Amino acid sequence: MPMAASEIERLIREAIPDADVTIRDLAGDGDHYAARVVSRAFAGMPRVRQHQLVYRALGGRMGGELHALQLETAAPSGE
């Protein structure tokens, strides 16, 4: 069963409470999403580590309930 955008956002916000999360359904099928996650927690952290934090927040749903996620992460500007 496809995963709702609201569920993706909820899981990320639970793991990264200060995150500004934007989710877009890329194909209109509930399986292919793009996520932009901005958090102070990412400051000074390599991009691969930022992505790992987001994937960990999704708790193993990648490849199952969530087929594809195009991920963009960043610290807030000036941090």
Biopython code that builds the backbone (N, CA, C, O; Angstrom):
import numpy as np
from Bio.PDB.StructureBuilder import StructureBuilder

atoms = [
    (1, "MET", "N", (0.845, -1.181, 0.000)),
    (1, "MET", "CA", (0.000, 0.000, 0.000)),
    (1, "MET", "C", (0.888, 1.242, 0.000)),
    (1, "MET", "O", (1.827, 1.318, 0.793)),
    (2, "PRO", "N", (0.619, 2.207, -0.859)),
    (2, "PRO", "CA", (1.437, 3.426, -0.916)),
    (2, "PRO", "C", (1.393, 4.197, 0.403)),
    (2, "PRO", "O", (0.467, 4.056, 1.201)),
    (3, "MET", "N", (2.406, 4.998, 0.596)),
    (3, "MET", "CA", (2.539, 5.792, 1.813)),
    (3, "MET", "C", (2.078, 7.217, 1.533)),
    (3, "MET", "O", (2.458, 7.794, 0.514)),
    (4, "ALA", "N", (1.275, 7.790, 2.409)),
    (4, "ALA", "CA", (0.788, 9.157, 2.234)),
    (4, "ALA", "C", (1.889, 10.165, 2.550)),
    (4, "ALA", "O", (2.733, 9.928, 3.414)),
    (5, "ALA", "N", (1.871, 11.287, 1.842)),
    (5, "ALA", "CA", (2.838, 12.353, 2.083)),
    (5, "ALA", "C", (2.786, 12.810, 3.538)),
    (5, "ALA", "O", (3.823, 13.098, 4.135)),
    (6, "SER", "N", (1.594, 12.878, 4.104)),
    (6, "SER", "CA", (1.446, 13.321, 5.495)),
    (6, "SER", "C", (2.145, 12.365, 6.461)),
    (6, "SER", "O", (2.658, 12.796, 7.493)),
    (7, "GLU", "N", (2.168, 11.086, 6.139)),
    (7, "GLU", "CA", (2.840, 10.099, 6.984)),
    (7, "GLU", "C", (4.361, 10.264, 6.897)),
    (7, "GLU", "O", (5.056, 10.154, 7.907)),
    (8, "ILE", "N", (4.871, 10.525, 5.705)),
    (8, "ILE", "CA", (6.309, 10.771, 5.538)),
    (8, "ILE", "C", (6.709, 11.985, 6.365)),
    (8, "ILE", "O", (7.698, 11.951, 7.097)),
    (9, "GLU", "N", (5.937, 13.053, 6.242)),
    (9, "GLU", "CA", (6.223, 14.282, 6.983)),
    (9, "GLU", "C", (6.165, 14.029, 8.489)),
    (9, "GLU", "O", (7.031, 14.505, 9.222)),
    (10, "ARG", "N", (5.169, 13.297, 8.959)),
    (10, "ARG", "CA", (5.017, 13.007, 10.384)),
    (10, "ARG", "C", (6.238, 12.248, 10.922)),
    (10, "ARG", "O", (6.768, 12.589, 11.979)),
    (11, "LEU", "N", (6.674, 11.234, 10.199)),
    (11, "LEU", "CA", (7.816, 10.431, 10.643)),
    (11, "LEU", "C", (9.090, 11.270, 10.722)),
    (11, "LEU", "O", (9.865, 11.144, 11.670)),
    (12, "ILE", "N", (9.300, 12.119, 9.729)),
    (12, "ILE", "CA", (10.501, 12.968, 9.728)),
    (12, "ILE", "C", (10.445, 13.953, 10.889)),
    (12, "ILE", "O", (11.438, 14.146, 11.590)),
    (13, "ARG", "N", (9.278, 14.582, 11.097)),
    (13, "ARG", "CA", (9.148, 15.566, 12.188)),
    (13, "ARG", "C", (9.287, 14.913, 13.567)),
    (13, "ARG", "O", (9.787, 15.545, 14.497)),
    (14, "GLU", "N", (8.857, 13.671, 13.709)),
    (14, "GLU", "CA", (9.031, 12.977, 14.993)),
    (14, "GLU", "C", (10.507, 12.770, 15.297)),
    (14, "GLU", "O", (10.932, 12.909, 16.444)),
    (15, "ALA", "N", (11.287, 12.439, 14.281)),
    (15, "ALA", "CA", (12.714, 12.165, 14.474)),
    (15, "ALA", "C", (13.552, 13.435, 14.509)),
    (15, "ALA", "O", (14.579, 13.484, 15.186)),
    (16, "ILE", "N", (13.119, 14.462, 13.783)),
    (16, "ILE", "CA", (13.862, 15.720, 13.681)),
    (16, "ILE", "C", (12.859, 16.838, 13.963)),
    (16, "ILE", "O", (12.342, 17.450, 13.028)),
    (17, "PRO", "N", (12.576, 17.113, 15.247)),
    (17, "PRO", "CA", (11.463, 17.994, 15.616)),
    (17, "PRO", "C", (11.509, 19.409, 15.047)),
    (17, "PRO", "O", (10.457, 20.001, 14.806)),
    (18, "ASP", "N", (12.704, 19.968, 14.825)),
    (18, "ASP", "CA", (12.758, 21.349, 14.315)),
    (18, "ASP", "C", (12.711, 21.406, 12.787)),
    (18, "ASP", "O", (12.801, 22.489, 12.208)),
    (19, "ALA", "N", (12.574, 20.269, 12.137)),
    (19, "ALA", "CA", (12.658, 20.214, 10.678)),
    (19, "ALA", "C", (11.529, 20.975, 9.990)),
    (19, "ALA", "O", (10.368, 20.912, 10.395)),
    (20, "ASP", "N", (11.905, 21.686, 8.948)),
    (20, "ASP", "CA", (10.949, 22.281, 8.015)),
    (20, "ASP", "C", (10.869, 21.272, 6.866)),
    (20, "ASP", "O", (11.842, 21.094, 6.134)),
    (21, "VAL", "N", (9.734, 20.618, 6.707)),
    (21, "VAL", "CA", (9.592, 19.507, 5.765)),
    (21, "VAL", "C", (8.597, 19.872, 4.676)),
    (21, "VAL", "O", (7.481, 20.309, 4.959)),
    (22, "THR", "N", (9.015, 19.689, 3.421)),
    (22, "THR", "CA", (8.134, 19.884, 2.271)),
    (22, "THR", "C", (8.140, 18.592, 1.466)),
    (22, "THR", "O", (9.201, 18.119, 1.058)),
    (23, "ILE", "N", (6.964, 18.022, 1.235)),
    (23, "ILE", "CA", (6.837, 16.766, 0.493)),
    (23, "ILE", "C", (6.048, 17.031, -0.784)),
    (23, "ILE", "O", (5.006, 17.685, -0.748)),
    (24, "ARG", "N", (6.543, 16.523, -1.913)),
    (24, "ARG", "CA", (5.824, 16.607, -3.193)),
    (24, "ARG", "C", (5.669, 15.205, -3.758)),
    (24, "ARG", "O", (6.610, 14.412, -3.753)),
    (25, "ASP", "N", (4.468, 14.910, -4.246)),
    (25, "ASP", "CA", (4.203, 13.642, -4.934)),
    (25, "ASP", "C", (4.607, 13.845, -6.391)),
    (25, "ASP", "O", (3.937, 14.573, -7.124)),
    (26, "LEU", "N", (5.691, 13.213, -6.812)),
    (26, "LEU", "CA", (6.258, 13.455, -8.138)),
    (26, "LEU", "C", (5.440, 12.866, -9.283)),
    (26, "LEU", "O", (5.399, 13.437, -10.373)),
    (27, "ALA", "N", (4.793, 11.735, -9.046)),
    (27, "ALA", "CA", (4.108, 11.048, -10.140)),
    (27, "ALA", "C", (2.594, 10.954, -9.933)),
    (27, "ALA", "O", (1.879, 10.434, -10.790)),
    (28, "GLY", "N", (2.109, 11.457, -8.797)),
    (28, "GLY", "CA", (0.686, 11.381, -8.516)),
    (28, "GLY", "C", (0.214, 9.981, -8.155)),
    (28, "GLY", "O", (-0.985, 9.701, -8.158)),
    (29, "ASP", "N", (1.167, 9.098, -7.843)),
    (29, "ASP", "CA", (0.816, 7.699, -7.576)),
    (29, "ASP", "C", (1.005, 7.289, -6.117)),
    (29, "ASP", "O", (0.739, 6.142, -5.759)),
    (30, "GLY", "N", (1.466, 8.225, -5.265)),
    (30, "GLY", "CA", (1.689, 7.889, -3.869)),
    (30, "GLY", "C", (2.899, 7.002, -3.636)),
    (30, "GLY", "O", (3.088, 6.493, -2.532)),
    (31, "ASP", "N", (3.714, 6.812, -4.651)),
    (31, "ASP", "CA", (4.908, 5.958, -4.543)),
    (31, "ASP", "C", (6.211, 6.706, -4.779)),
    (31, "ASP", "O", (7.271, 6.247, -4.355)),
    (32, "HIS", "N", (6.149, 7.844, -5.445)),
    (32, "HIS", "CA", (7.354, 8.579, -5.833)),
    (32, "HIS", "C", (7.253, 10.006, -5.295)),
    (32, "HIS", "O", (6.464, 10.814, -5.785)),
    (33, "TYR", "N", (8.064, 10.300, -4.285)),
    (33, "TYR", "CA", (8.007, 11.593, -3.627)),
    (33, "TYR", "C", (9.346, 12.314, -3.703)),
    (33, "TYR", "O", (10.398, 11.703, -3.891)),
    (34, "ALA", "N", (9.272, 13.628, -3.549)),
    (34, "ALA", "CA", (10.454, 14.457, -3.326)),
    (34, "ALA", "C", (10.264, 15.099, -1.958)),
    (34, "ALA", "O", (9.172, 15.563, -1.627)),
    (35, "ALA", "N", (11.319, 15.124, -1.175)),
    (35, "ALA", "CA", (11.256, 15.738, 0.149)),
    (35, "ALA", "C", (12.391, 16.728, 0.302)),
    (35, "ALA", "O", (13.536, 16.441, -0.045)),
    (36, "ARG", "N", (12.060, 17.896, 0.823)),
    (36, "ARG", "CA", (13.069, 18.878, 1.209)),
    (36, "ARG", "C", (12.972, 19.004, 2.726)),
    (36, "ARG", "O", (11.909, 19.297, 3.274)),
    (37, "VAL", "N", (14.105, 18.775, 3.395)),
    (37, "VAL", "CA", (14.138, 18.803, 4.854)),
    (37, "VAL", "C", (15.232, 19.779, 5.282)),
    (37, "VAL", "O", (16.405, 19.592, 4.959)),
    (38, "VAL", "N", (14.836, 20.817, 6.007)),
    (38, "VAL", "CA", (15.782, 21.813, 6.510)),
    (38, "VAL", "C", (15.746, 21.746, 8.030)),
    (38, "VAL", "O", (14.683, 21.849, 8.642)),
    (39, "SER", "N", (16.925, 21.573, 8.635)),
    (39, "SER", "CA", (16.992, 21.448, 10.092)),
    (39, "SER", "C", (18.319, 21.966, 10.620)),
    (39, "SER", "O", (19.363, 21.800, 9.989)),
    (40, "ARG", "N", (18.265, 22.596, 11.788)),
    (40, "ARG", "CA", (19.506, 23.024, 12.461)),
    (40, "ARG", "C", (20.364, 21.816, 12.799)),
    (40, "ARG", "O", (21.583, 21.941, 12.914)),
    (41, "ALA", "N", (19.756, 20.656, 12.960)),
    (41, "ALA", "CA", (20.499, 19.433, 13.287)),
    (41, "ALA", "C", (21.505, 19.083, 12.191)),
    (41, "ALA", "O", (22.473, 18.368, 12.452)),
    (42, "PHE", "N", (21.294, 19.570, 10.983)),
    (42, "PHE", "CA", (22.178, 19.255, 9.860)),
    (42, "PHE", "C", (23.410, 20.164, 9.786)),
    (42, "PHE", "O", (24.311, 19.905, 8.989)),
    (43, "ALA", "N", (23.464, 21.211, 10.592)),
    (43, "ALA", "CA", (24.571, 22.178, 10.532)),
    (43, "ALA", "C", (25.907, 21.459, 10.738)),
    (43, "ALA", "O", (26.083, 20.732, 11.715)),
    (44, "GLY", "N", (26.838, 21.669, 9.816)),
    (44, "GLY", "CA", (28.173, 21.091, 9.910)),
    (44, "GLY", "C", (28.244, 19.605, 9.602)),
    (44, "GLY", "O", (29.301, 18.991, 9.754)),
    (45, "MET", "N", (27.153, 19.030, 9.180)),
    (45, "MET", "CA", (27.078, 17.588, 8.932)),
    (45, "MET", "C", (27.187, 17.313, 7.424)),
    (45, "MET", "O", (26.545, 18.003, 6.633)),
    (46, "PRO", "N", (27.981, 16.326, 7.016)),
    (46, "PRO", "CA", (28.055, 15.988, 5.587)),
    (46, "PRO", "C", (26.676, 15.575, 5.053)),
    (46, "PRO", "O", (25.858, 15.018, 5.786)),
    (47, "ARG", "N", (26.438, 15.850, 3.793)),
    (47, "ARG", "CA", (25.140, 15.567, 3.171)),
    (47, "ARG", "C", (24.732, 14.100, 3.331)),
    (47, "ARG", "O", (23.564, 13.806, 3.585)),
    (48, "VAL", "N", (25.684, 13.188, 3.185)),
    (48, "VAL", "CA", (25.340, 11.758, 3.299)),
    (48, "VAL", "C", (24.806, 11.446, 4.701)),
    (48, "VAL", "O", (23.887, 10.640, 4.848)),
    (49, "ARG", "N", (25.369, 12.072, 5.711)),
    (49, "ARG", "CA", (24.902, 11.864, 7.091)),
    (49, "ARG", "C", (23.503, 12.464, 7.280)),
    (49, "ARG", "O", (22.662, 11.880, 7.962)),
    (50, "GLN", "N", (23.259, 13.628, 6.675)),
    (50, "GLN", "CA", (21.931, 14.254, 6.731)),
    (50, "GLN", "C", (20.886, 13.300, 6.154)),
    (50, "GLN", "O", (19.822, 13.096, 6.738)),
    (51, "HIS", "N", (21.206, 12.728, 5.009)),
    (51, "HIS", "CA", (20.283, 11.800, 4.353)),
    (51, "HIS", "C", (20.062, 10.557, 5.206)),
    (51, "HIS", "O", (18.944, 10.050, 5.291)),
    (52, "GLN", "N", (21.125, 10.065, 5.836)),
    (52, "GLN", "CA", (20.992, 8.890, 6.695)),
    (52, "GLN", "C", (20.020, 9.154, 7.840)),
    (52, "GLN", "O", (19.237, 8.276, 8.205)),
    (53, "LEU", "N", (20.066, 10.362, 8.411)),
    (53, "LEU", "CA", (19.139, 10.701, 9.498)),
    (53, "LEU", "C", (17.689, 10.653, 9.018)),
    (53, "LEU", "O", (16.808, 10.160, 9.722)),
    (54, "VAL", "N", (17.452, 11.168, 7.819)),
    (54, "VAL", "CA", (16.083, 11.164, 7.280)),
    (54, "VAL", "C", (15.646, 9.735, 6.984)),
    (54, "VAL", "O", (14.528, 9.351, 7.328)),
    (55, "TYR", "N", (16.502, 8.946, 6.358)),
    (55, "TYR", "CA", (16.132, 7.558, 6.054)),
    (55, "TYR", "C", (15.881, 6.758, 7.333)),
    (55, "TYR", "O", (14.981, 5.920, 7.377)),
    (56, "ARG", "N", (16.674, 7.017, 8.368)),
    (56, "ARG", "CA", (16.461, 6.338, 9.647)),
    (56, "ARG", "C", (15.090, 6.717, 10.216)),
    (56, "ARG", "O", (14.398, 5.878, 10.795)),
    (57, "ALA", "N", (14.705, 7.981, 10.048)),
    (57, "ALA", "CA", (13.395, 8.445, 10.526)),
    (57, "ALA", "C", (12.255, 7.677, 9.845)),
    (57, "ALA", "O", (11.195, 7.475, 10.438)),
    (58, "LEU", "N", (12.478, 7.256, 8.613)),
    (58, "LEU", "CA", (11.442, 6.538, 7.863)),
    (58, "LEU", "C", (11.366, 5.066, 8.259)),
    (58, "LEU", "O", (10.478, 4.346, 7.802)),
    (59, "GLY", "N", (12.279, 4.623, 9.095)),
    (59, "GLY", "CA", (12.192, 3.322, 9.727)),
    (59, "GLY", "C", (12.076, 2.126, 8.807)),
    (59, "GLY", "O", (11.250, 1.248, 9.053)),
    (60, "GLY", "N", (12.862, 2.063, 7.771)),
    (60, "GLY", "CA", (12.859, 0.877, 6.924)),
    (60, "GLY", "C", (11.724, 0.820, 5.907)),
    (60, "GLY", "O", (11.520, -0.211, 5.266)),
    (61, "ARG", "N", (10.996, 1.900, 5.755)),
    (61, "ARG", "CA", (9.876, 1.898, 4.790)),
    (61, "ARG", "C", (10.340, 2.097, 3.345)),
    (61, "ARG", "O", (9.592, 1.819, 2.408)),
    (62, "MET", "N", (11.574, 2.577, 3.167)),
    (62, "MET", "CA", (12.099, 2.746, 1.805)),
    (62, "MET", "C", (12.143, 1.399, 1.101)),
    (62, "MET", "O", (12.596, 0.404, 1.668)),
    (63, "GLY", "N", (11.673, 1.377, -0.132)),
    (63, "GLY", "CA", (11.684, 0.140, -0.906)),
    (63, "GLY", "C", (10.470, -0.728, -0.643)),
    (63, "GLY", "O", (10.223, -1.684, -1.379)),
    (64, "GLY", "N", (9.709, -0.412, 0.394)),
    (64, "GLY", "CA", (8.487, -1.147, 0.700)),
    (64, "GLY", "C", (7.291, -0.249, 0.477)),
    (64, "GLY", "O", (6.832, -0.062, -0.650)),
    (65, "GLU", "N", (6.784, 0.313, 1.587)),
    (65, "GLU", "CA", (5.657, 1.244, 1.500)),
    (65, "GLU", "C", (6.022, 2.481, 0.677)),
    (65, "GLU", "O", (5.184, 3.048, -0.025)),
    (66, "LEU", "N", (7.268, 2.880, 0.779)),
    (66, "LEU", "CA", (7.752, 4.072, 0.083)),
    (66, "LEU", "C", (8.727, 3.629, -1.001)),
    (66, "LEU", "O", (9.851, 3.221, -0.708)),
    (67, "HIS", "N", (8.290, 3.713, -2.245)),
    (67, "HIS", "CA", (9.077, 3.184, -3.351)),
    (67, "HIS", "C", (10.288, 4.051, -3.676)),
    (67, "HIS", "O", (11.399, 3.540, -3.813)),
    (68, "ALA", "N", (10.079, 5.364, -3.800)),
    (68, "ALA", "CA", (11.179, 6.244, -4.189)),
    (68, "ALA", "C", (11.050, 7.594, -3.501)),
    (68, "ALA", "O", (9.956, 8.152, -3.411)),
    (69, "LEU", "N", (12.172, 8.116, -3.017)),
    (69, "LEU", "CA", (12.201, 9.416, -2.362)),
    (69, "LEU", "C", (13.403, 10.191, -2.876)),
    (69, "LEU", "O", (14.552, 9.811, -2.650)),
    (70, "GLN", "N", (13.119, 11.274, -3.565)),
    (70, "GLN", "CA", (14.172, 12.203, -4.000)),
    (70, "GLN", "C", (14.377, 13.152, -2.828)),
    (70, "GLN", "O", (13.468, 13.900, -2.469)),
    (71, "LEU", "N", (15.559, 13.126, -2.231)),
    (71, "LEU", "CA", (15.785, 13.822, -0.971)),
    (71, "LEU", "C", (16.739, 14.991, -1.131)),
    (71, "LEU", "O", (17.803, 14.869, -1.738)),
    (72, "GLU", "N", (16.339, 16.132, -0.572)),
    (72, "GLU", "CA", (17.198, 17.312, -0.495)),
    (72, "GLU", "C", (17.222, 17.742, 0.963)),
    (72, "GLU", "O", (16.171, 17.954, 1.568)),
    (73, "THR", "N", (18.411, 17.872, 1.526)),
    (73, "THR", "CA", (18.536, 18.276, 2.914)),
    (73, "THR", "C", (19.453, 19.489, 3.005)),
    (73, "THR", "O", (20.315, 19.699, 2.151)),
    (74, "ALA", "N", (19.250, 20.294, 4.066)),
    (74, "ALA", "CA", (20.081, 21.474, 4.278)),
    (74, "ALA", "C", (19.908, 21.962, 5.692)),
    (74, "ALA", "O", (18.895, 21.700, 6.340)),
    (75, "ALA", "N", (20.925, 22.688, 6.170)),
    (75, "ALA", "CA", (20.784, 23.457, 7.400)),
    (75, "ALA", "C", (20.182, 24.797, 7.002)),
    (75, "ALA", "O", (20.313, 25.213, 5.851)),
    (76, "PRO", "N", (19.521, 25.482, 7.940)),
    (76, "PRO", "CA", (18.979, 26.801, 7.613)),
    (76, "PRO", "C", (20.090, 27.742, 7.151)),
    (76, "PRO", "O", (21.233, 27.608, 7.587)),
    (77, "SER", "N", (19.774, 28.668, 6.296)),
    (77, "SER", "CA", (20.767, 29.634, 5.794)),
    (77, "SER", "C", (21.429, 30.358, 6.950)),
    (77, "SER", "O", (20.778, 30.760, 7.913)),
    (78, "GLY", "N", (22.733, 30.514, 6.832)),
    (78, "GLY", "CA", (23.487, 31.226, 7.849)),
    (78, "GLY", "C", (23.934, 30.352, 9.006)),
    (78, "GLY", "O", (24.518, 30.852, 9.967)),
    (79, "GLU", "N", (23.670, 29.053, 8.930)),
    (79, "GLU", "CA", (24.110, 28.151, 10.009)),
    (79, "GLU", "C", (25.056, 27.117, 9.485)),
    (79, "GLU", "O", (25.530, 26.272, 10.245)),
]
sb = StructureBuilder()
sb.init_structure("model")
sb.init_model(0)
sb.init_chain("A")
sb.init_seg("    ")
for serial, (resi, resn, name, xyz) in enumerate(atoms, 1):
    if name == "N":
        sb.init_residue(resn, " ", resi, " ")
    sb.init_atom(name, np.array(xyz, "f"), 0.0, 1.0, " ", f" {name:<3s}", serial, name[0])
structure = sb.get_structure()
